[in-house]
Amino acid sequence: MPLPASHQLDTLDARLLQLLHDEPQIGVLGASRALGVARGTVQSRLDRMTARGVITTLAPQLDPAAMGYPVTAFCTLEIRQGTGPEPVVRHLSDIPEVLEAHTITGAGDLMLRVVARDNADLQRVIDLVVVHDLVERSSTVIALATKIAYRTQPLVSAAADA
């Protein structure tokens, strides 16, 4: 089923997103010059994509390893049934090393991405995570190396071509 036209990216959107990815400090005027379109066109495209949630942040991407957290792990949590994930998610939100939490299907209820300073620190983080009364069981795997970092740019091209 095709997306409504209001949810599709066109070639100009894709070019603008690629430019912002490659040169995040370019600004609206610089982008308009680089793309050969009016400044107002760039601004309206940015406003529209921001309002639709395509652009979620203009914040810099940070590298936890460069900030002293080189260990990345993924934790699956099983939560006591009948309670929902919200109490546990509130608890996890208070742990700075928990970078992401997703409800999932399968054997677990929540999938977390966590970081730590070293393996001993990872144990501390896991202990903080599982201390909540509603966490029944956990399983953790340590990422050895990132082969494909989080990315969205390939989707931009695919969405513009759709």
C-alpha positions as CSV (number, residue, x, y, z in Angstrom):
1,M,0.0,0.0,0.0
2,P,1.6,3.3,-1.0
3,L,2.1,6.1,1.5
4,P,0.0,9.2,1.2
5,A,1.8,11.9,-0.8
6,S,2.2,13.9,2.5
7,H,4.3,11.1,3.9
8,Q,6.6,10.6,0.9
9,L,10.0,12.1,0.4
10,D,10.7,13.5,-3.1
11,T,14.1,14.0,-4.7
12,L,14.6,17.5,-3.2
13,D,13.8,16.2,0.3
14,A,16.3,13.4,-0.2
15,R,19.0,15.8,-1.5
16,L,18.4,18.2,1.4
17,L,18.6,15.4,4.0
18,Q,21.8,14.0,2.4
19,L,23.3,17.5,2.4
20,L,22.4,18.0,6.1
21,H,23.9,14.6,6.9
22,D,27.1,15.4,5.0
23,E,27.4,19.0,6.2
24,P,25.3,19.4,9.4
25,Q,26.5,23.0,10.0
26,I,25.6,24.3,6.6
27,G,22.4,26.2,7.7
28,V,19.4,27.1,5.6
29,L,21.1,29.7,3.5
30,G,24.0,27.4,2.7
31,A,21.7,24.6,1.9
32,S,19.6,26.8,-0.5
33,R,22.8,27.8,-2.3
34,A,24.1,24.2,-2.5
35,L,20.8,22.9,-3.8
36,G,20.0,25.8,-6.1
37,V,16.6,26.5,-4.5
38,A,15.2,29.5,-2.6
39,R,15.9,29.8,1.1
40,G,12.1,29.7,1.8
41,T,11.9,26.4,0.0
42,V,14.6,24.9,2.2
43,Q,13.0,26.3,5.3
44,S,9.5,25.0,4.4
45,R,10.9,21.6,3.6
46,L,12.7,21.4,6.9
47,D,9.6,22.6,8.8
48,R,7.4,20.1,7.0
49,M,9.8,17.2,7.7
50,T,10.2,18.2,11.3
51,A,6.4,18.5,11.8
52,R,6.0,15.0,10.2
53,G,8.7,13.6,12.5
54,V,11.1,12.7,9.6
55,I,13.6,15.0,11.3
56,T,13.6,14.2,14.9
57,T,16.5,16.2,16.2
58,L,19.1,18.8,15.1
59,A,21.3,17.7,18.0
60,P,24.8,16.4,17.3
61,Q,25.3,12.6,17.2
62,L,27.5,11.6,20.2
63,D,29.8,8.6,20.5
64,P,29.5,7.0,23.9
65,A,32.9,5.3,23.4
66,A,34.6,8.7,22.9
67,M,32.9,9.9,26.2
68,G,34.4,7.0,28.1
69,Y,31.8,4.3,27.6
70,P,33.4,1.8,25.1
71,V,31.3,-1.2,26.1
72,T,28.0,-1.7,24.4
73,A,25.6,-4.4,25.4
74,F,22.0,-5.4,24.6
75,C,19.8,-6.6,27.4
76,T,16.5,-8.5,27.1
77,L,14.2,-8.1,30.0
78,E,11.2,-10.3,30.9
79,I,8.7,-8.3,33.0
80,R,6.1,-9.8,35.4
81,Q,2.9,-10.2,33.4
82,G,-0.1,-8.1,34.0
83,T,1.8,-4.9,34.9
84,G,2.8,-3.5,31.5
85,P,6.3,-2.0,30.8
86,E,5.7,1.5,32.0
87,P,6.9,1.2,35.7
88,V,10.1,-0.5,34.5
89,V,10.6,2.0,31.7
90,R,10.4,4.8,34.3
91,H,13.0,3.0,36.3
92,L,15.2,2.6,33.3
93,S,14.9,6.3,32.4
94,D,16.8,7.1,35.5
95,I,19.9,5.1,34.5
96,P,22.1,7.2,32.2
97,E,23.8,4.2,30.7
98,V,20.5,2.9,29.2
99,L,20.5,4.5,25.8
100,E,17.4,2.9,24.3
101,A,14.5,0.7,25.4
102,H,12.1,-1.0,23.0
103,T,9.1,-3.2,23.7
104,I,9.6,-6.4,21.7
105,T,8.0,-9.6,20.6
106,G,9.5,-13.0,21.4
107,A,11.0,-14.3,24.6
108,G,11.4,-11.0,26.2
109,D,9.4,-7.9,26.8
110,L,12.0,-5.1,26.6
111,M,15.2,-4.8,24.6
112,L,17.8,-2.3,25.9
113,R,20.9,-0.9,24.5
114,V,23.3,0.0,27.3
115,V,26.8,1.3,27.6
116,A,29.5,0.9,30.3
117,R,33.1,2.0,31.0
118,D,34.3,-1.6,31.1
119,N,33.0,-5.1,31.9
120,A,33.0,-4.5,35.6
121,D,31.0,-1.3,35.1
122,L,28.6,-3.3,32.8
123,Q,27.9,-5.5,35.8
124,R,27.0,-2.4,37.8
125,V,24.7,-1.2,35.1
126,I,23.0,-4.6,34.8
127,D,22.5,-4.7,38.5
128,L,20.8,-1.3,38.4
129,V,18.6,-2.5,35.6
130,V,17.4,-5.7,37.2
131,V,16.9,-4.4,40.7
132,H,13.3,-3.4,39.8
133,D,10.8,-5.7,41.4
134,L,8.9,-6.3,38.1
135,V,12.0,-7.5,36.2
136,E,11.7,-11.3,36.3
137,R,14.7,-12.3,34.2
138,S,17.3,-10.7,32.0
139,S,19.7,-11.8,29.3
140,T,22.7,-9.7,28.2
141,V,25.0,-9.9,25.2
142,I,28.1,-7.7,24.7
143,A,28.7,-6.2,21.3
144,L,32.2,-6.9,20.2
145,A,32.3,-4.5,17.2
146,T,29.9,-2.3,15.4
147,K,29.8,-3.4,11.8
148,I,27.0,-1.1,10.7
149,A,26.3,1.9,12.9
150,Y,22.8,3.3,13.3
151,R,22.0,4.8,10.1
152,T,19.0,6.2,8.2
153,Q,20.5,7.7,5.0
154,P,19.9,4.5,2.9
155,L,16.2,4.9,3.8
156,V,16.2,8.4,2.5
157,S,17.1,7.2,-0.9
158,A,14.7,4.3,-0.8
159,A,11.9,6.5,0.4
160,A,12.5,9.1,-2.3
161,D,12.6,6.4,-5.0
162,A,9.4,4.8,-3.8
